[in-house]
Amino acid sequence: MHEKYRGIIFDMDGVLIDSEPMYKTIEDEMYRSLGIAPTPEMIRKSMGRGCENWWRDLKDWYHLEIDPAVQAEKETAFYLAHLEDPVRRPALFPDVRRCFESLYKTGYHLAIASGSARKVVEKVVALLGVSDWIDGFLTSEDVADGKPHPAIMLQSAQNMGVMPETCLVIDDATNGLKAAQRAGMDCWLFASAAEGIADASLANDVVESHREIMDRLLR
């Protein structure tokens, strides 16, 4: 067990399930229906932000006549439809289940902190089969503001019964890395997205697989 870490907080999208390309497809279609041309900068800002919070941002920036809650519900419905379809379902990253089981049995507290809706996180956790090894999960619906605000990280630490400074966050997005830093936690960038999407300078280290996570935390 690592001499510093007692709690490990995992992001979900892009870390446990390869869903970021699917999210991009869904959001691009929704943007275009509102006359918004998606840009790489929008992708970077949206990742991990929390669905309703992100649509609230877009409403303000583009002066849209939309209800952010309704837009978030639509996006969640599209995501769930993909999860229910074995053909369109995003792939789960290899070794996730083994990683969670091994870390748990070694004595780490584990949590998931996601910007996705609760219904989505519940479905992915069921698909992964890791519920016996986590202290719980938090979603964008459980905090007033999502990443990069540190609330979801600090609440995860409290739920696990560990101090924030003993937590390690594993995230694939700039917003998640910022949230970890602001919570006083170390963070590792999970390098699943295209290079340049996340600001690697915000991370304490970079990992590319769950096998590598195990190698580093179980040695």
N, C-alpha and C positions, 0 to 999 in steps of 0.2 A: 504494500500500500504506500502511496506517495506520502512523504513526510509532511506536506503542507495541506493537501486537499482532503476534505471529509464529505463534501457534497459536490455532485456533478450535475449541472443543469444543461439539458440538451434542447436546442431548438428542434422543430419538427420538419417543416418544409425545407428541403435542400440538405437536411442532415440525417433524417431517419427515412424519408421517402423522397424520391426524385421527382418532386411535383412542381418545381419552379418553371420548367418549360410549359407545363400545362397551365399554370397560373398566368404566364405571359400570354398564351393563346387566348384564354378566357378574357383577360383584361383588355387585350388589344381589340377584340371584337366589341367589347362594351365601350371602350374609348371611341372607336370609330362611329358607333351608333350615336354618339353625342357630339360628333364633329371634332374630336380631339385626335391629333396626330401623335402617337406614342413615340417617345424618344428614349435612348439609353439612360439618360439622366433620370427620367421618370421611373424606369425599372429599378435603378439603384435606390431611389428614395422610397419606393413602395415596399421593397423586400423587408418583411418582418414588422412593418409599421402597424399592422392591425387593420382589418378590412374596413370597418366603419370609420375609423379615424382617417384612413387614407382617402376615402370618398368625401369626407368632410374637408380635407385639404384641397382636393380637386375642385369641390364646389366653390371654395373661397378663391382659389387661384384663377379659375376660368369663369367665375360668375355664373355657374350653372343653375338652372331651375330644376334641381333634383332633391330627393330626400336621401341623405347618405345611408340611413338605416335600410331603406328599400333597396338601394343599389348593393349594399353589403349582403342582404338576403338573397338577391339574385345571384351574386357571385358564389355564395355558399351553396346554393342549389345546383349551380353548374358543377362545382367541385364534387359534391356528393354524387351527382349523376355519373361522373367519371369513376369515382371510387366503387360504385355499385356495378360497373360494367367491367368484367374481367379483361376485355379487349382494350379498353381505353384507360384502364387503371394505371396510374404511375407505378413504377417499380419501387419496391422496398430495397434500400441499400443492403448489400451483403453483410452478413455477420452482426446485424443489429441485435438480434435476439441473444446470440451468444455473448455479445459484448455486455448487454444489460445483466444477464445472469451472472457472468463472471465478476463484474464490478460489485454487484449486490452481495455475492457470496464472500467477496474479499472484505466487505465491511463498509463500502461507500453507500451514502444516501444518494438516491437518484430522483430527478424530477424532469419534467418536460415543461418548457415555457414557450408558447406559440402565439403568433399573431393571428392564427386562424380561428374560426368560430368553434364553439364547444362541440357542436354536433360533428364537425369534421374531425377534431382531435379525438373524440371518443371512438369514431370509426377507425381511424388509423391505429390507435392504441390496440383496438381489438384485432385488427389485421396483423399487427406486429406480435401480439401475444406476450406483452411485457408487463401487464398490469400487476402481476405478483411481485415485481422487483422494483417498483417505483413508489415513492411516498405520495405521489399524485401528480397532477398536471394543472397548469394555469393557462388561460386563453385570453384573447383580447377582450372578452366579455367580463373578465374578473378584475380588471383594473380600469381606473378612470382614463388613463392614457397609456398607449402601448409603447413599444420600443421606438425610439431610443431612450424614452423615459425609463429610469431604473426600477420602477415600482414592481414590475413582474418578477424581476430577479430577486429583489429584497423579500418579497412575499414568498417566493419559492424557498429561499433560505430559511425563513421563519417556519414554513410548513415542514421542512426537513429537520428542524431543530438544530441547525448548525449556524455558526457565525458567517456573515458574508465574506469575510477575508479568507475563509477556508473553503470557499466555493470556486469551482472551475466551470466556466461557461463554454460550450461548444456550439458555435453558430456559423452560418455561411454568409451573413449579410452585415453591411456596415452598421445598420440600425441596432442589430443585436450586439455587436462588438462595443458600440458606444454605450448601450444600456449596461453591459457588464462592467465597463470601466467606471461608469458613474455610480455603480453599486459597490465599488471597491473590490471587484472580483477579477481574477485572472481570466483570460479568454483565449481560446484556440480557434483559429479560422479553419472551418471544414471546407476544403477547397473543391467544392462540387460545381460551383458556378463558373462561367467563362472568366478568364483572367481579366482583371480590371473592374469587375462588377462590385466586388467588396474591397474596402481599403485595408489591405493586409498590414499596413503600418500600425493599425490600432490593436492588432493581436499580439499576444505574448509568443505565440508559435503557430505553425500551420500543420495540419494533419490532412491526409488524403483518404483515409479509410478507417473503418471501425477496428480492423485488425491492428492498425497503427496505434489507435487510442488504447487498446488493450496492452500492446507492447510497452507503452510508455507508463501506464498507470498500474500495471500489475507486476512490474519488474521488482 
